Amino acid sequence: MLYHLFDALTDSYSFFNVFRYLTLRAILGVLTALAISFVIGPTIIRKLAAIRFGQTVRDDGPQSHLVKAGTPTMGGALILIAVFVSTLLWADLTNRFVWAVLFTTGTFGAIGWVDDYKKIVSKNPRGIGAKQKFLWQTISGLAVALFLYYTARTPAETQLILPFFKNVVFNLGPFFIVLTYFVIVGSSNAVNLTDGLDGLAIMPTVMVAAALGVFGYVLGHVKFAGYLGFPYIPGVGEVLVFCAAIVGAGLGFLWFNTYPAMVFMGDIGALALGAALGVVAVTTRQEIVLFIMGGVFVME
């Protein structure tokens, strides 16, 4: 929103032209998300504790996890608020990639919210159940996959890039939809599983998001893409702002999540962030790289 406001003012005040630079908006995205996390974090944690939205722990899990019982969960809401506000402020809202990543993050976050709520209200660590969760993930994942496939404007947007080999790509055709679906849903569940096992998914998520943001910037820059041997994808650079917001929000959340944790991410955060990484990897054509960078998610 601020980006569009400043862009409209450039004709009258040339100073505002600086906000057209993607790198500056990415920096502002990090700082904005970080500031939002610090400002509203304590309030959200107090409210979660007041309404007894505490962590539930499965009986068949490690005994060391029993100490987590009662600690406020659903802290992922803090991350999502910071990410959405920061992205809406600094990203180009006419960009279809921005709306694709926001839609994916929001819908998977909604699935996670319902799952967390069910766990807390019913005191059942299994939440809404695997089948129902997978159903809604499938609907959301396929919707995004179809959108990206049918709005693709260049062949590069539906090609699979083989890393470490220059100019080696595979035209996926309709199989792009299948691959996109599995990447988004698989990444979402992998991050959720990692967070459920040790509660330490946020730092790997931050690092992977930062790396994918750099890929987005390179592929969206015609000179850098050509120089480094990547296909040029017009407009995909805007995902850098979104990834920067994840970095800022993640670091802000980490302040409250370090030992002894004041809050846990919950499914609302883990499912959403995992799906976010998946859809960014798809838009930047770095699905294989995501598999490599997210090794901790894959192994767990």
VEXDONU-359076 format. One record per residue (C-alpha): residue number from 1; z, y, x. Coordinates in steps of 0.25 Angstrom, whole numbers, plus 2048, in hexadecimal, padded with zeros to 3 digits. Layout:
REM residues N
(NUM, (Z, Y, X))
...
//
This chain:
REM residues 300
(1, (800, 800, 800))
(2, (804, 80A, 80B))
(3, (7F7, 805, 812))
(4, (7EE, 80A, 807))
(5, (7F6, 817, 805))
(6, (7F4, 81A, 814))
(7, (7E6, 816, 813))
(8, (7E3, 81F, 808))
(9, (7E9, 82B, 810))
(10, (7E1, 829, 81C))
(11, (7D6, 832, 817))
(12, (7E0, 83D, 817))
(13, (7E9, 83A, 822))
(14, (7E3, 832, 82E))
(15, (7F0, 82E, 833))
(16, (7F1, 823, 828))
(17, (7E5, 81D, 82E))
(18, (7EF, 815, 837))
(19, (7F3, 80D, 82C))
(20, (7E6, 806, 82B))
(21, (7E9, 7FF, 838))
(22, (7ED, 7F1, 835))
(23, (7F6, 7F0, 841))
(24, (7FE, 7FC, 83C))
(25, (800, 7F6, 82E))
(26, (804, 7E9, 834))
(27, (80F, 7F0, 83C))
(28, (813, 7F7, 830))
(29, (813, 7EA, 828))
(30, (81D, 7E4, 831))
(31, (826, 7F0, 831))
(32, (826, 7F2, 822))
(33, (829, 7E3, 81F))
(34, (834, 7E3, 82A))
(35, (83A, 7EF, 824))
(36, (83A, 7EA, 816))
(37, (840, 7DD, 81A))
(38, (84C, 7E5, 821))
(39, (84E, 7EE, 815))
(40, (84D, 7E5, 80A))
(41, (852, 7D8, 811))
(42, (861, 7DA, 80F))
(43, (85F, 7DE, 800))
(44, (857, 7D1, 7FD))
(45, (861, 7C8, 805))
(46, (86D, 7CE, 7FD))
(47, (866, 7CC, 7F0))
(48, (862, 7BE, 7F3))
(49, (870, 7BB, 7F7))
(50, (875, 7C2, 7EB))
(51, (86D, 7B9, 7E1))
(52, (870, 7AD, 7E9))
(53, (862, 7AA, 7EE))
(54, (867, 7A1, 7F9))
(55, (860, 796, 801))
(56, (861, 788, 7FC))
(57, (860, 77D, 806))
(58, (85A, 76F, 803))
(59, (865, 764, 805))
(60, (85B, 75B, 80D))
(61, (859, 766, 818))
(62, (85F, 768, 825))
(63, (86F, 76A, 824))
(64, (86D, 777, 82C))
(65, (866, 77E, 821))
(66, (872, 77C, 818))
(67, (878, 789, 81D))
(68, (86C, 791, 817))
(69, (870, 78E, 809))
(70, (874, 79A, 802))
(71, (86D, 7A4, 80B))
(72, (864, 7AD, 803))
(73, (855, 7A8, 802))
(74, (849, 7AE, 7FD))
(75, (849, 7B8, 808))
(76, (83A, 7B6, 809))
(77, (839, 7C1, 7FE))
(78, (83D, 7CB, 808))
(79, (832, 7C7, 811))
(80, (828, 7C7, 806))
(81, (82C, 7D5, 801))
(82, (82B, 7DB, 80F))
(83, (81D, 7D4, 811))
(84, (817, 7D8, 804))
(85, (81C, 7E7, 804))
(86, (818, 7E8, 813))
(87, (80A, 7E2, 810))
(88, (808, 7EA, 803))
(89, (80B, 7F7, 80B))
(90, (803, 7F5, 817))
(91, (7F7, 7EB, 814))
(92, (7EA, 7EE, 80E))
(93, (7EC, 7EA, 800))
(94, (7DD, 7E9, 7FD))
(95, (7DC, 7DE, 807))
(96, (7DA, 7D0, 801))
(97, (7E1, 7C9, 80C))
(98, (7EE, 7D1, 80A))
(99, (7EF, 7CD, 7FB))
(100, (7EC, 7BF, 7FF))
(101, (7F8, 7BE, 808))
(102, (801, 7C6, 7FF))
(103, (7FD, 7BD, 7F3))
(104, (800, 7B0, 7FB))
(105, (80D, 7B5, 800))
(106, (811, 7BA, 7F3))
(107, (80E, 7AE, 7EB))
(108, (814, 7A4, 7F5))
(109, (820, 7AD, 7F5))
(110, (821, 7AC, 7E6))
(111, (821, 79D, 7E7))
(112, (82C, 79E, 7F2))
(113, (834, 7A7, 7E9))
(114, (834, 79D, 7DD))
(115, (837, 792, 7E6))
(116, (843, 799, 7ED))
(117, (848, 79E, 7DF))
(118, (848, 78F, 7DA))
(119, (84F, 78A, 7E6))
(120, (85A, 795, 7E4))
(121, (85C, 794, 7D5))
(122, (85B, 785, 7D4))
(123, (862, 783, 7E1))
(124, (857, 779, 7E4))
(125, (851, 77A, 7F2))
(126, (844, 775, 7EE))
(127, (840, 781, 7E5))
(128, (834, 780, 7DC))
(129, (830, 773, 7E2))
(130, (825, 76F, 7EB))
(131, (81A, 76D, 7E1))
(132, (81C, 77A, 7D9))
(133, (81C, 782, 7E6))
(134, (810, 77B, 7EB))
(135, (808, 77E, 7DE))
(136, (80B, 78D, 7DF))
(137, (808, 78D, 7EE))
(138, (7FB, 786, 7EB))
(139, (7F7, 790, 7E0))
(140, (7FA, 79C, 7E9))
(141, (7F4, 796, 7F6))
(142, (7E7, 792, 7EE))
(143, (7E6, 7A0, 7E8))
(144, (7E6, 7A7, 7F5))
(145, (7DD, 79D, 7FC))
(146, (7D3, 79F, 7F0))
(147, (7D4, 7AE, 7F2))
(148, (7D2, 7AE, 801))
(149, (7C6, 7A5, 7FF))
(150, (7BF, 7AC, 7F4))
(151, (7C1, 7BA, 7FA))
(152, (7BD, 7B7, 808))
(153, (7B3, 7C1, 80D))
(154, (7AF, 7BB, 81A))
(155, (7AD, 7AC, 81F))
(156, (7B8, 7AE, 829))
(157, (7C2, 7AE, 81E))
(158, (7C0, 7A0, 81A))
(159, (7BE, 79A, 828))
(160, (7C8, 792, 830))
(161, (7CA, 797, 83E))
(162, (7CD, 78D, 849))
(163, (7D7, 794, 853))
(164, (7D5, 793, 862))
(165, (7C6, 791, 860))
(166, (7BD, 79E, 85F))
(167, (7B4, 79F, 853))
(168, (7B7, 791, 84E))
(169, (7B8, 793, 83F))
(170, (7B6, 789, 833))
(171, (7B0, 78E, 826))
(172, (7BA, 788, 81B))
(173, (7B3, 78C, 80E))
(174, (7BB, 788, 802))
(175, (7C4, 780, 80B))
(176, (7CA, 78E, 80F))
(177, (7D1, 78D, 801))
(178, (7D8, 780, 805))
(179, (7DC, 784, 813))
(180, (7E1, 791, 80E))
(181, (7EA, 78A, 803))
(182, (7F0, 780, 80D))
(183, (7F3, 78B, 817))
(184, (7FA, 794, 80E))
(185, (802, 789, 806))
(186, (804, 782, 813))
(187, (809, 78E, 81B))
(188, (812, 792, 80F))
(189, (819, 784, 80F))
(190, (81A, 783, 81E))
(191, (821, 790, 81F))
(192, (82A, 78D, 813))
(193, (82E, 77F, 819))
(194, (831, 786, 827))
(195, (83A, 790, 820))
(196, (841, 785, 818))
(197, (844, 77D, 824))
(198, (84A, 787, 82D))
(199, (848, 795, 827))
(200, (841, 79A, 833))
(201, (833, 79C, 82E))
(202, (833, 7AB, 82F))
(203, (830, 7AD, 83D))
(204, (825, 7A3, 83E))
(205, (81F, 7AA, 832))
(206, (820, 7B8, 838))
(207, (819, 7B3, 845))
(208, (80E, 7AC, 83E))
(209, (80C, 7B8, 835))
(210, (80B, 7C1, 840))
(211, (801, 7B9, 847))
(212, (7F8, 7B7, 83B))
(213, (7F9, 7C6, 839))
(214, (7F3, 7C8, 846))
(215, (7E8, 7BE, 843))
(216, (7E5, 7C6, 836))
(217, (7E4, 7D3, 83E))
(218, (7DA, 7CD, 848))
(219, (7D1, 7C6, 83D))
(220, (7D1, 7D3, 835))
(221, (7CD, 7DB, 841))
(222, (7BE, 7DA, 844))
(223, (7BF, 7DD, 852))
(224, (7CB, 7D4, 856))
(225, (7C6, 7C9, 84E))
(226, (7B8, 7C9, 855))
(227, (7BF, 7CB, 862))
(228, (7C8, 7BF, 860))
(229, (7BE, 7B6, 85A))
(230, (7C4, 7B6, 84C))
(231, (7BC, 7B8, 83F))
(232, (7BD, 7C6, 839))
(233, (7C4, 7C6, 82B))
(234, (7C3, 7D4, 825))
(235, (7D0, 7D8, 81F))
(236, (7D9, 7CD, 824))
(237, (7E0, 7D6, 82D))
(238, (7E9, 7DB, 822))
(239, (7F1, 7CE, 822))
(240, (7F7, 7D4, 82F))
(241, (7FF, 7DE, 826))
(242, (804, 7D2, 81E))
(243, (808, 7CA, 82A))
(244, (80F, 7D6, 830))
(245, (817, 7D7, 823))
(246, (81B, 7C9, 825))
(247, (81F, 7CB, 833))
(248, (828, 7D7, 82F))
(249, (82E, 7D0, 823))
(250, (830, 7C4, 82B))
(251, (838, 7CB, 836))
(252, (840, 7D2, 82C))
(253, (844, 7C6, 824))
(254, (847, 7BF, 832))
(255, (852, 7CA, 833))
(256, (859, 7C4, 827))
(257, (855, 7B5, 82A))
(258, (85B, 7B4, 838))
(259, (867, 7AB, 83A))
(260, (870, 7AC, 832))
(261, (865, 7AE, 827))
(262, (868, 7B8, 81C))
(263, (85C, 7B3, 814))
(264, (852, 7A8, 814))
(265, (843, 7AA, 811))
(266, (842, 7A0, 806))
(267, (835, 79A, 800))
(268, (831, 7A8, 7FB))
(269, (82F, 7AC, 80A))
(270, (82B, 79F, 810))
(271, (820, 79B, 806))
(272, (81B, 7A9, 806))
(273, (81A, 7AC, 815))
(274, (814, 79E, 817))
(275, (809, 7A1, 80D))
(276, (807, 7AF, 814))
(277, (805, 7A9, 821))
(278, (7FB, 79F, 81B))
(279, (7F3, 7A9, 814))
(280, (7F3, 7B2, 820))
(281, (7EE, 7A7, 829))
(282, (7E3, 7A4, 81F))
(283, (7DE, 7B2, 81E))
(284, (7DE, 7B4, 82D))
(285, (7D8, 7A6, 82E))
(286, (7E3, 7A1, 837))
(287, (7E7, 794, 82F))
(288, (7E7, 78C, 83C))
(289, (7EF, 796, 844))
(290, (7F9, 797, 839))
(291, (7FB, 788, 83A))
(292, (7FD, 78A, 849))
(293, (806, 797, 849))
(294, (80E, 791, 83D))
(295, (812, 784, 845))
(296, (820, 785, 841))
(297, (81C, 785, 832))
(298, (812, 77A, 834))
(299, (81C, 771, 83C))
(300, (827, 773, 831))
//
